[in-house]
Amino acid sequence: MRKIITTICILFIGFGLGVVLILTALPEARRSLRKAAGLHVPEDKEKKKRLHAVEVRPVRASTYRFSLSFTGTVQPVDSARLAFETGGRIKSISKDVGDSVTAGEVLAELDTSLEKVRLKELKLGIQKAERDLVRARTLQQKGTLGNSLVLDAITARDMAIAAYNSAETALTKMTLKSPTGGVLTIRMAEPGEVIAPGVPLFTVENHSQVKIIVEVPEHQIAAIRGGQSAEIIPTRKRTDVANGGGESKRAGSVTCVAPSARPGTHVFPVEITVGNSDGFLRPGNIATAKIFTRKLDNVYAFPLEAVVERAGRKVIYVVRDNIAHETALEAYTIHKYSCIIESGLSDDDLIRLPLDIVVRGQHGLLDGTPVTVRRPPESTPAQPEPEGQR
């Protein structure tokens, strides 16, 4: 009886195992038959659930530029403070603050009525001195006048001419002209005022080219050199739609690096010159200057968070055909929140550009792990950064 019961149990167990095997193999058999018949084969959802989900970032070879950013104040490159060389009463002023000025244009004139009267008197004096000289030479030829008196007449004539020329020069100094083109930014006088010589009355600034003065700490000054390109980002935004609106970035270059720090500080003034033909940048504005200190060509830059450590090595995972491949970093640079690699990629990676580098889910990966790939919305390969002005 015991043997019969044992046999029945074995048969039931065998039957159960057979049913399980049939149920397990049936979906695979059905998938194989549908695939052989060329019909649509639905995805194995359970198998898909077992795959490691990752997010990738497509990366292409590009030019990566290292930069340092500083905040500074806009100042004019050319600025002239103007004053009369002689004193007097102001007769007229032709320009006001904000007016455009061209080189050589008259800004103000002093009252010249007395000087013109004096100039006429000096001219009459020259005519008299010339008549006296003619009379003296005539008498000398007749032998009635000595040579010394003729020389005195010549000296008197020359002194009269010199006095006239001096007065004429003084008259020209009573007209104040701008030595450069630009904008009148300061006016410190009004018509009718009596001014002293050398007192600044006007300031003319050329805004077609401006400079941004930034202060660089001593631990960063070694990376700054004259001629480096820069990008200027004004704090003030454009509001005119006709000119694009929004930010008004523009290219500039480092034109002066102070050889010593400001007294009592550890910062070095650095001057960056930038074109300003549209006049958008105004002296006194605050702007951010991004100075490009170094450039690497044909490198791969991706978020630093993609790097993980395996057995004491820095590695990343590159997805090819839904398989995560471990790639050790050999020559790489870490800058801010990016990792830049120059070498160490396999030939398989290089012929499959752009690289799909795992940036999410990489911590649970091993070399050869099957993965399901998720891409950020509108994910596009990283493009080279635009070159700045050199």
Contacts in CASP RR format, 6 or more apart in sequence:
PFRMAT RR
TARGET T0000
AUTHOR 0000-0000-0000
METHOD contacts of the structure
MODEL  1
MRKIITTICILFIGFGLGVVLILTALPEARRSLRKAAGLHVPEDKEKKKR
LHAVEVRPVRASTYRFSLSFTGTVQPVDSARLAFETGGRIKSISKDVGDS
VTAGEVLAELDTSLEKVRLKELKLGIQKAERDLVRARTLQQKGTLGNSLV
LDAITARDMAIAAYNSAETALTKMTLKSPTGGVLTIRMAEPGEVIAPGVP
LFTVENHSQVKIIVEVPEHQIAAIRGGQSAEIIPTRKRTDVANGGGESKR
AGSVTCVAPSARPGTHVFPVEITVGNSDGFLRPGNIATAKIFTRKLDNVY
AFPLEAVVERAGRKVIYVVRDNIAHETALEAYTIHKYSCIIESGLSDDDL
IRLPLDIVVRGQHGLLDGTPVTVRRPPESTPAQPEPEGQR
31 41 0 8 1.000
31 42 0 8 1.000
31 44 0 8 1.000
34 40 0 8 1.000
34 41 0 8 1.000
35 41 0 8 1.000
48 372 0 8 1.000
51 322 0 8 1.000
51 370 0 8 1.000
51 371 0 8 1.000
51 372 0 8 1.000
52 324 0 8 1.000
52 361 0 8 1.000
52 364 0 8 1.000
52 365 0 8 1.000
52 369 0 8 1.000
52 370 0 8 1.000
52 371 0 8 1.000
52 372 0 8 1.000
53 361 0 8 1.000
53 371 0 8 1.000
53 372 0 8 1.000
53 374 0 8 1.000
54 317 0 8 1.000
54 319 0 8 1.000
54 324 0 8 1.000
54 358 0 8 1.000
54 360 0 8 1.000
54 361 0 8 1.000
54 362 0 8 1.000
54 365 0 8 1.000
54 371 0 8 1.000
54 372 0 8 1.000
54 373 0 8 1.000
54 374 0 8 1.000
55 358 0 8 1.000
55 359 0 8 1.000
55 360 0 8 1.000
55 361 0 8 1.000
55 373 0 8 1.000
55 374 0 8 1.000
55 375 0 8 1.000
55 376 0 8 1.000
56 319 0 8 1.000
56 356 0 8 1.000
56 357 0 8 1.000
56 358 0 8 1.000
56 359 0 8 1.000
56 373 0 8 1.000
56 374 0 8 1.000
56 375 0 8 1.000
56 379 0 8 1.000
57 302 0 8 1.000
57 303 0 8 1.000
57 306 0 8 1.000
57 356 0 8 1.000
57 357 0 8 1.000
57 359 0 8 1.000
57 376 0 8 1.000
57 379 0 8 1.000
57 382 0 8 1.000
58 354 0 8 1.000
58 355 0 8 1.000
58 356 0 8 1.000
58 357 0 8 1.000
58 375 0 8 1.000
58 379 0 8 1.000
58 380 0 8 1.000
58 381 0 8 1.000
58 382 0 8 1.000
59 300 0 8 1.000
59 301 0 8 1.000
59 302 0 8 1.000
59 354 0 8 1.000
59 355 0 8 1.000
59 357 0 8 1.000
59 381 0 8 1.000
59 382 0 8 1.000
60 300 0 8 1.000
60 353 0 8 1.000
60 354 0 8 1.000
60 355 0 8 1.000
60 381 0 8 1.000
60 382 0 8 1.000
60 383 0 8 1.000
61 298 0 8 1.000
61 299 0 8 1.000
61 300 0 8 1.000
61 353 0 8 1.000
62 298 0 8 1.000
62 299 0 8 1.000
62 300 0 8 1.000
62 301 0 8 1.000
62 382 0 8 1.000
62 383 0 8 1.000
62 384 0 8 1.000
62 385 0 8 1.000
63 295 0 8 1.000
63 296 0 8 1.000
63 297 0 8 1.000
63 298 0 8 1.000
63 299 0 8 1.000
63 384 0 8 1.000
63 385 0 8 1.000
63 387 0 8 1.000
64 295 0 8 1.000
64 296 0 8 1.000
64 299 0 8 1.000
64 301 0 8 1.000
64 335 0 8 1.000
64 338 0 8 1.000
64 340 0 8 1.000
64 385 0 8 1.000
65 292 0 8 1.000
65 294 0 8 1.000
65 295 0 8 1.000
65 296 0 8 1.000
65 385 0 8 1.000
66 292 0 8 1.000
66 293 0 8 1.000
66 294 0 8 1.000
66 295 0 8 1.000
66 296 0 8 1.000
66 335 0 8 1.000
67 231 0 8 1.000
67 290 0 8 1.000
67 291 0 8 1.000
67 292 0 8 1.000
67 293 0 8 1.000
68 216 0 8 1.000
68 220 0 8 1.000
68 223 0 8 1.000
68 224 0 8 1.000
68 290 0 8 1.000
68 291 0 8 1.000
68 293 0 8 1.000
69 288 0 8 1.000
69 289 0 8 1.000
69 290 0 8 1.000
69 291 0 8 1.000
70 214 0 8 1.000
70 215 0 8 1.000
70 216 0 8 1.000
70 270 0 8 1.000
70 288 0 8 1.000
70 289 0 8 1.000
70 291 0 8 1.000
71 214 0 8 1.000
71 286 0 8 1.000
71 287 0 8 1.000
71 288 0 8 1.000
71 289 0 8 1.000
72 212 0 8 1.000
72 213 0 8 1.000
72 214 0 8 1.000
72 215 0 8 1.000
72 286 0 8 1.000
72 287 0 8 1.000
72 288 0 8 1.000
72 289 0 8 1.000
73 212 0 8 1.000
73 213 0 8 1.000
73 284 0 8 1.000
73 285 0 8 1.000
73 286 0 8 1.000
73 287 0 8 1.000
74 210 0 8 1.000
74 211 0 8 1.000
74 212 0 8 1.000
74 234 0 8 1.000
74 281 0 8 1.000
74 282 0 8 1.000
74 283 0 8 1.000
74 284 0 8 1.000
74 285 0 8 1.000
74 286 0 8 1.000
74 287 0 8 1.000
75 210 0 8 1.000
75 211 0 8 1.000
75 212 0 8 1.000
75 213 0 8 1.000
75 283 0 8 1.000
75 284 0 8 1.000
76 205 0 8 1.000
76 206 0 8 1.000
76 207 0 8 1.000
76 210 0 8 1.000
76 211 0 8 1.000
76 283 0 8 1.000
77 206 0 8 1.000
77 209 0 8 1.000
77 210 0 8 1.000
77 211 0 8 1.000
77 273 0 8 1.000
78 180 0 8 1.000
78 205 0 8 1.000
78 206 0 8 1.000
78 209 0 8 1.000
79 203 0 8 1.000
79 204 0 8 1.000
79 205 0 8 1.000
79 206 0 8 1.000
80 178 0 8 1.000
80 179 0 8 1.000
80 180 0 8 1.000
80 203 0 8 1.000
80 204 0 8 1.000
80 205 0 8 1.000
81 186 0 8 1.000
81 200 0 8 1.000
81 202 0 8 1.000
81 203 0 8 1.000
82 107 0 8 1.000
82 176 0 8 1.000
82 178 0 8 1.000
82 179 0 8 1.000
82 200 0 8 1.000
82 201 0 8 1.000
82 202 0 8 1.000
82 203 0 8 1.000
82 204 0 8 1.000
83 176 0 8 1.000
83 197 0 8 1.000
83 198 0 8 1.000
83 199 0 8 1.000
83 200 0 8 1.000
83 201 0 8 1.000
84 108 0 8 1.000
84 110 0 8 1.000
84 173 0 8 1.000
84 174 0 8 1.000
84 176 0 8 1.000
84 195 0 8 1.000
84 197 0 8 1.000
84 198 0 8 1.000
84 199 0 8 1.000
84 201 0 8 1.000
85 173 0 8 1.000
85 197 0 8 1.000
85 198 0 8 1.000
86 110 0 8 1.000
86 170 0 8 1.000
86 173 0 8 1.000
86 174 0 8 1.000
86 197 0 8 1.000
87 110 0 8 1.000
87 194 0 8 1.000
87 195 0 8 1.000
87 196 0 8 1.000
87 197 0 8 1.000
88 110 0 8 1.000
88 111 0 8 1.000
88 174 0 8 1.000
88 194 0 8 1.000
88 195 0 8 1.000
89 110 0 8 1.000
89 111 0 8 1.000
89 192 0 8 1.000
89 193 0 8 1.000
89 194 0 8 1.000
89 195 0 8 1.000
90 108 0 8 1.000
90 109 0 8 1.000
90 110 0 8 1.000
90 111 0 8 1.000
90 189 0 8 1.000
90 190 0 8 1.000
90 191 0 8 1.000
90 192 0 8 1.000
90 193 0 8 1.000
90 194 0 8 1.000
90 195 0 8 1.000
91 108 0 8 1.000
91 109 0 8 1.000
91 110 0 8 1.000
91 111 0 8 1.000
91 112 0 8 1.000
91 191 0 8 1.000
91 192 0 8 1.000
92 108 0 8 1.000
92 109 0 8 1.000
92 191 0 8 1.000
93 107 0 8 1.000
93 108 0 8 1.000
93 187 0 8 1.000
93 189 0 8 1.000
93 190 0 8 1.000
93 191 0 8 1.000
94 105 0 8 1.000
94 106 0 8 1.000
94 107 0 8 1.000
94 108 0 8 1.000
95 101 0 8 1.000
95 105 0 8 1.000
95 107 0 8 1.000
95 184 0 8 1.000
95 187 0 8 1.000
95 202 0 8 1.000
96 184 0 8 1.000
96 187 0 8 1.000
97 184 0 8 1.000
97 185 0 8 1.000
97 186 0 8 1.000
97 187 0 8 1.000
98 183 0 8 1.000
98 184 0 8 1.000
98 185 0 8 1.000
99 183 0 8 1.000
99 184 0 8 1.000
100 181 0 8 1.000
100 182 0 8 1.000
100 183 0 8 1.000
101 107 0 8 1.000
101 178 0 8 1.000
101 181 0 8 1.000
101 182 0 8 1.000
101 183 0 8 1.000
101 184 0 8 1.000
101 204 0 8 1.000
102 178 0 8 1.000
102 181 0 8 1.000
102 182 0 8 1.000
103 178 0 8 1.000
103 179 0 8 1.000
103 180 0 8 1.000
103 181 0 8 1.000
104 177 0 8 1.000
104 178 0 8 1.000
104 179 0 8 1.000
105 177 0 8 1.000
105 178 0 8 1.000
105 181 0 8 1.000
106 175 0 8 1.000
106 176 0 8 1.000
106 177 0 8 1.000
107 176 0 8 1.000
107 177 0 8 1.000
107 178 0 8 1.000
107 184 0 8 1.000
107 202 0 8 1.000
108 175 0 8 1.000
108 176 0 8 1.000
108 189 0 8 1.000
108 201 0 8 1.000
108 202 0 8 1.000
109 174 0 8 1.000
109 175 0 8 1.000
109 176 0 8 1.000
110 174 0 8 1.000
110 175 0 8 1.000
111 174 0 8 1.000
112 171 0 8 1.000
112 174 0 8 1.000
115 167 0 8 1.000
115 170 0 8 1.000
115 171 0 8 1.000
115 174 0 8 1.000
116 171 0 8 1.000
118 167 0 8 1.000
119 164 0 8 1.000
119 167 0 8 1.000
119 168 0 8 1.000
119 171 0 8 1.000
122 160 0 8 1.000
122 163 0 8 1.000
122 164 0 8 1.000
122 167 0 8 1.000
123 164 0 8 1.000
125 160 0 8 1.000
126 157 0 8 1.000
126 160 0 8 1.000
126 161 0 8 1.000
126 164 0 8 1.000
128 160 0 8 1.000
129 153 0 8 1.000
129 156 0 8 1.000
129 157 0 8 1.000
129 159 0 8 1.000
129 160 0 8 1.000
129 161 0 8 1.000
130 157 0 8 1.000
132 153 0 8 1.000
132 156 0 8 1.000
132 157 0 8 1.000
133 150 0 8 1.000
133 153 0 8 1.000
133 154 0 8 1.000
133 156 0 8 1.000
133 157 0 8 1.000
135 153 0 8 1.000
136 145 0 8 1.000
136 149 0 8 1.000
136 150 0 8 1.000
136 152 0 8 1.000
136 153 0 8 1.000
137 150 0 8 1.000
137 153 0 8 1.000
139 145 0 8 1.000
140 146 0 8 1.000
140 147 0 8 1.000
140 149 0 8 1.000
140 150 0 8 1.000
176 201 0 8 1.000
176 202 0 8 1.000
178 202 0 8 1.000
178 204 0 8 1.000
179 204 0 8 1.000
180 204 0 8 1.000
180 206 0 8 1.000
181 204 0 8 1.000
181 206 0 8 1.000
182 204 0 8 1.000
182 205 0 8 1.000
182 206 0 8 1.000
182 207 0 8 1.000
182 208 0 8 1.000
183 204 0 8 1.000
183 205 0 8 1.000
183 206 0 8 1.000
183 207 0 8 1.000
184 202 0 8 1.000
184 203 0 8 1.000
184 204 0 8 1.000
185 203 0 8 1.000
185 204 0 8 1.000
185 205 0 8 1.000
185 283 0 8 1.000
186 202 0 8 1.000
186 203 0 8 1.000
187 201 0 8 1.000
187 202 0 8 1.000
188 200 0 8 1.000
188 201 0 8 1.000
188 202 0 8 1.000
189 195 0 8 1.000
189 201 0 8 1.000
189 202 0 8 1.000
195 201 0 8 1.000
205 283 0 8 1.000
207 276 0 8 1.000
207 279 0 8 1.000
207 281 0 8 1.000
207 282 0 8 1.000
207 283 0 8 1.000
208 275 0 8 1.000
208 276 0 8 1.000
208 277 0 8 1.000
208 279 0 8 1.000
209 273 0 8 1.000
209 274 0 8 1.000
209 275 0 8 1.000
209 276 0 8 1.000
210 273 0 8 1.000
210 274 0 8 1.000
210 275 0 8 1.000
210 276 0 8 1.000
210 281 0 8 1.000
210 283 0 8 1.000
211 255 0 8 1.000
211 271 0 8 1.000
211 272 0 8 1.000
211 273 0 8 1.000
211 274 0 8 1.000
212 232 0 8 1.000
212 271 0 8 1.000
212 272 0 8 1.000
212 274 0 8 1.000
212 287 0 8 1.000
212 289 0 8 1.000
213 269 0 8 1.000
213 270 0 8 1.000
213 271 0 8 1.000
213 272 0 8 1.000
214 269 0 8 1.000
214 270 0 8 1.000
214 272 0 8 1.000
214 289 0 8 1.000
215 262 0 8 1.000
215 265 0 8 1.000
215 267 0 8 1.000
215 268 0 8 1.000
215 269 0 8 1.000
215 270 0 8 1.000
216 224 0 8 1.000
216 267 0 8 1.000
216 268 0 8 1.000
216 269 0 8 1.000
216 270 0 8 1.000
217 266 0 8 1.000
217 267 0 8 1.000
217 268 0 8 1.000
218 261 0 8 1.000
218 266 0 8 1.000
218 267 0 8 1.000
218 268 0 8 1.000
221 257 0 8 1.000
221 268 0 8 1.000
221 270 0 8 1.000
223 293 0 8 1.000
223 294 0 8 1.000
224 254 0 8 1.000
224 257 0 8 1.000
224 268 0 8 1.000
224 270 0 8 1.000
224 291 0 8 1.000
224 293 0 8 1.000
225 254 0 8 1.000
225 257 0 8 1.000
226 253 0 8 1.000
226 254 0 8 1.000
226 255 0 8 1.000
226 256 0 8 1.000
226 257 0 8 1.000
227 253 0 8 1.000
227 254 0 8 1.000
227 255 0 8 1.000
227 390 0 8 1.000
228 253 0 8 1.000
228 254 0 8 1.000
228 291 0 8 1.000
228 292 0 8 1.000
228 293 0 8 1.000
229 251 0 8 1.000
229 252 0 8 1.000
229 253 0 8 1.000
229 291 0 8 1.000
229 292 0 8 1.000
229 387 0 8 1.000
229 388 0 8 1.000
229 389 0 8 1.000
229 390 0 8 1.000
230 251 0 8 1.000
230 252 0 8 1.000
230 253 0 8 1.000
230 254 0 8 1.000
230 272 0 8 1.000
230 274 0 8 1.000
230 289 0 8 1.000
230 290 0 8 1.000
230 291 0 8 1.000
230 292 0 8 1.000
230 389 0 8 1.000
231 249 0 8 1.000
231 250 0 8 1.000
231 251 0 8 1.000
231 252 0 8 1.000
231 289 0 8 1.000
231 290 0 8 1.000
231 292 0 8 1.000
231 388 0 8 1.000
232 249 0 8 1.000
232 250 0 8 1.000
232 251 0 8 1.000
232 252 0 8 1.000
232 272 0 8 1.000
232 274 0 8 1.000
232 281 0 8 1.000
232 287 0 8 1.000
232 288 0 8 1.000
232 289 0 8 1.000
232 290 0 8 1.000
233 247 0 8 1.000
233 249 0 8 1.000
233 287 0 8 1.000
233 288 0 8 1.000
233 289 0 8 1.000
233 290 0 8 1.000
234 247 0 8 1.000
234 248 0 8 1.000
234 280 0 8 1.000
234 281 0 8 1.000
234 285 0 8 1.000
234 286 0 8 1.000
234 287 0 8 1.000
234 288 0 8 1.000
235 285 0 8 1.000
235 286 0 8 1.000
235 287 0 8 1.000
235 288 0 8 1.000
236 285 0 8 1.000
236 286 0 8 1.000
237 245 0 8 1.000
237 246 0 8 1.000
237 247 0 8 1.000
237 248 0 8 1.000
238 244 0 8 1.000
238 245 0 8 1.000
238 246 0 8 1.000
238 247 0 8 1.000
238 248 0 8 1.000
238 280 0 8 1.000
239 245 0 8 1.000
239 246 0 8 1.000
243 278 0 8 1.000
243 280 0 8 1.000
248 280 0 8 1.000
248 281 0 8 1.000
250 274 0 8 1.000
250 275 0 8 1.000
250 276 0 8 1.000
250 281 0 8 1.000
251 274 0 8 1.000
251 388 0 8 1.000
251 389 0 8 1.000
252 272 0 8 1.000
252 273 0 8 1.000
252 274 0 8 1.000
252 275 0 8 1.000
252 388 0 8 1.000
252 389 0 8 1.000
253 272 0 8 1.000
253 273 0 8 1.000
253 274 0 8 1.000
253 389 0 8 1.000
253 390 0 8 1.000
254 270 0 8 1.000
254 271 0 8 1.000
254 272 0 8 1.000
254 291 0 8 1.000
255 271 0 8 1.000
255 272 0 8 1.000
255 273 0 8 1.000
256 270 0 8 1.000
256 271 0 8 1.000
257 268 0 8 1.000
257 270 0 8 1.000
257 271 0 8 1.000
258 268 0 8 1.000
258 269 0 8 1.000
258 270 0 8 1.000
260 268 0 8 1.000
261 267 0 8 1.000
261 268 0 8 1.000
262 268 0 8 1.000
262 269 0 8 1.000
270 291 0 8 1.000
272 289 0 8 1.000
272 291 0 8 1.000
274 281 0 8 1.000
281 287 0 8 1.000
292 388 0 8 1.000
296 333 0 8 1.000
296 340 0 8 1.000
296 342 0 8 1.000
298 342 0 8 1.000
299 340 0 8 1.000
299 341 0 8 1.000
299 342 0 8 1.000
300 340 0 8 1.000
300 341 0 8 1.000
300 345 0 8 1.000
300 355 0 8 1.000
301 338 0 8 1.000
301 339 0 8 1.000
301 340 0 8 1.000
301 382 0 8 1.000
302 316 0 8 1.000
302 338 0 8 1.000
302 339 0 8 1.000
302 357 0 8 1.000
302 359 0 8 1.000
302 382 0 8 1.000
303 337 0 8 1.000
303 338 0 8 1.000
303 339 0 8 1.000
303 359 0 8 1.000
304 334 0 8 1.000
304 337 0 8 1.000
304 338 0 8 1.000
304 339 0 8 1.000
305 359 0 8 1.000
306 316 0 8 1.000
306 317 0 8 1.000
306 339 0 8 1.000
306 357 0 8 1.000
306 358 0 8 1.000
306 359 0 8 1.000
306 362 0 8 1.000
307 314 0 8 1.000
307 315 0 8 1.000
307 316 0 8 1.000
307 329 0 8 1.000
307 339 0 8 1.000
308 314 0 8 1.000
308 315 0 8 1.000
308 316 0 8 1.000
308 317 0 8 1.000
308 362 0 8 1.000
308 363 0 8 1.000
308 365 0 8 1.000
309 315 0 8 1.000
310 326 0 8 1.000
313 328 0 8 1.000
313 329 0 8 1.000
314 328 0 8 1.000
314 329 0 8 1.000
314 332 0 8 1.000
315 326 0 8 1.000
315 327 0 8 1.000
315 328 0 8 1.000
315 329 0 8 1.000
316 326 0 8 1.000
316 327 0 8 1.000
316 329 0 8 1.000
316 339 0 8 1.000
316 357 0 8 1.000
316 358 0 8 1.000
316 362 0 8 1.000
317 324 0 8 1.000
317 325 0 8 1.000
317 326 0 8 1.000
317 327 0 8 1.000
317 357 0 8 1.000
317 358 0 8 1.000
317 362 0 8 1.000
317 365 0 8 1.000
318 324 0 8 1.000
318 325 0 8 1.000
318 327 0 8 1.000
318 345 0 8 1.000
318 349 0 8 1.000
318 355 0 8 1.000
318 356 0 8 1.000
318 357 0 8 1.000
318 358 0 8 1.000
319 325 0 8 1.000
319 356 0 8 1.000
319 357 0 8 1.000
319 358 0 8 1.000
319 371 0 8 1.000
319 373 0 8 1.000
320 348 0 8 1.000
320 349 0 8 1.000
320 352 0 8 1.000
320 356 0 8 1.000
322 370 0 8 1.000
322 371 0 8 1.000
322 372 0 8 1.000
322 373 0 8 1.000
323 368 0 8 1.000
323 369 0 8 1.000
323 370 0 8 1.000
323 371 0 8 1.000
324 358 0 8 1.000
324 362 0 8 1.000
324 365 0 8 1.000
324 366 0 8 1.000
324 367 0 8 1.000
324 368 0 8 1.000
324 369 0 8 1.000
324 370 0 8 1.000
324 371 0 8 1.000
325 346 0 8 1.000
325 348 0 8 1.000
325 349 0 8 1.000
325 367 0 8 1.000
325 368 0 8 1.000
326 365 0 8 1.000
326 366 0 8 1.000
326 367 0 8 1.000
326 368 0 8 1.000
327 344 0 8 1.000
327 345 0 8 1.000
327 346 0 8 1.000
327 349 0 8 1.000
328 344 0 8 1.000
329 339 0 8 1.000
329 341 0 8 1.000
329 344 0 8 1.000
330 341 0 8 1.000
330 343 0 8 1.000
330 344 0 8 1.000
331 341 0 8 1.000
331 342 0 8 1.000
331 343 0 8 1.000
331 344 0 8 1.000
332 339 0 8 1.000
332 340 0 8 1.000
332 341 0 8 1.000
332 342 0 8 1.000
333 339 0 8 1.000
333 340 0 8 1.000
333 342 0 8 1.000
334 340 0 8 1.000
345 355 0 8 1.000
349 355 0 8 1.000
354 381 0 8 1.000
354 382 0 8 1.000
356 373 0 8 1.000
358 365 0 8 1.000
358 371 0 8 1.000
360 374 0 8 1.000
365 371 0 8 1.000
END
